[in-house]
Amino acid sequence: MTYEWVKVVHLLAVISWMAGLLYLPRLMVYHADADTGGELSETLKIMERRLLKAIMTPAMIVSWIFGIWLGAFQGLWSELPVWFVLKIVMVVAMSVAHFWLAGQVKIFAADKNLRAAKIFRIANEVPTVLMIGIICVVVVKPFL
């Protein structure tokens, strides 16, 4: 029974993390086009900070902890099948995207963004592509 609850918590955390990874770059698209110091810019700063600190980062941490726990339940850390290694690589890439976005939140908060909205539109696609890859390797388990 414990395994199922660990999986439930892991999936809930991943869904929450993904929601933030998909929403935060969209906020940044609007923020990049907003007037520095304007009402919209100040509102977006608050939204970005709260999304990152209250939802995304805790969800990422819980995703990692419970994902590692699931791998231990299944004995994957001792076997290290290729599909599992691929998943870990993509989750690390997702974490890198998370930390890059966190850095961008700080840059926006300091009114120092020099990036065009187009960069954040592209950044919005990265988590989507990684999510598709992760789901494919977890469900299909290629290279068994």
N, C-alpha and C positions, 0 to 999 in steps of 0.2 A: 504493500500500500504506500509506503514512503516514496518509492520510485515514481509513482503516478503523481503525487503531490509536488515532488521536486520538478517534474516535467511541466506541471501546470504553472508553477511559479516562474519557471524559465520562459515558457511561452508568453505569459502575460508581460514579463519584463521585456522580452524581445519586441513584442508588439508595441509597447510603450516607447521603447528606444527608437524603433523604426518610425513611429509617428513623429517624434521629434526630429529625427534625421531628415525626414521629408518636409517638415514644416519650417524648420529654422532657415534653410537656404531660401525658401520662398519669401520669408520675412525680410531676408537680406536683399533680395531682388528689389523690393519696395524701398528698403532703407537706402540702398545705393542711389536711388533716384530722388530721395527726399532731400529737402533743403536742410543743410547742417544747422542745428540749433532750433529748427522749426518744431511745431507741435507734433507733427507726424514722426519726425526723427526721434524726439524725446519719448513718445509713446512706444515706438518700435524698440528702443533701447530697453525699456522696462519689460516688454514682452519677450525679447530675446534672452535677457538675463534670467527671467523667471522660468522660461521653457528649459533653458540649459541647466540651471541649478536645481529646480524642483522636480523636473521630470526626466530629462535626458540622462544626466550623469548618474543619478540613483538607479535608473533603469539599466544603464550600461553595466554598472557594478553588479547589480543583482543578476543580470544576464550572464556575466562572466562566472560569478560564483556558482550559480546553479547549473550552468553549462559544464563547468569543470566537475561538479558533483555528479551530473548525469553520465559524463564520460567515465568517471570512476565506477559508478554502478554497473556500467556495461563492460568494464575491463578494457576500454579503448586506449587508455594511457599506456598500458603495457603492450598492446598489440600494434597500435598506431597504423590502422589500415589507411591506404592512400586517400580514400574519400574523406576520412576524418582529418587528415593532414591538410587536404585542400580546404575543408571547412574552416579549420583554425587559421589558415593563411588569409582567407576572406574575412573572417571575424577580426583579425588583426588589422586588415585594411579598413574595415568599417570603423574600428577604434581610432585609427589614424585620421579618418575623415571627421570623426567626432571631435578630436583634439584640434584639428585645423579649424573647424567651425567655432570651437570655443575660443581660439585665438582671434578669430574674426569678430566675435562678440566683444572682446576687449578693445579691438581696434575701433569698432563702431562706437563703443561707449566713450572712447577718448576723442571722438570726432576726427579720426585720422584715416578713414577709409579712402583709398585711392583706386580701388578695383571697380570695374564697370559691372552693371547689373548682369551682363551676359556671363561673367565668371560664376556668379551664384546660380544662374540657370543651369549651367553645366554641372556645378557642384551638386545640384538637386538630383541629377541623374545617377551619380556615383552610388549612393546607397541602394537605389533601385536595382541597378545591375548586380551589385554584390548580393542583395537579398535573393534575387532570382538564382544566382549561382549557388548560394548556400542551401536554399530549398531543394534545388536539383540534386546536389550531392548527398544531402541527408536522406531524401526520399528514395532516389534511384540507387544510391551507393555503388557508383561505378568502380571499376578496377578491383572488384572482390576476387 
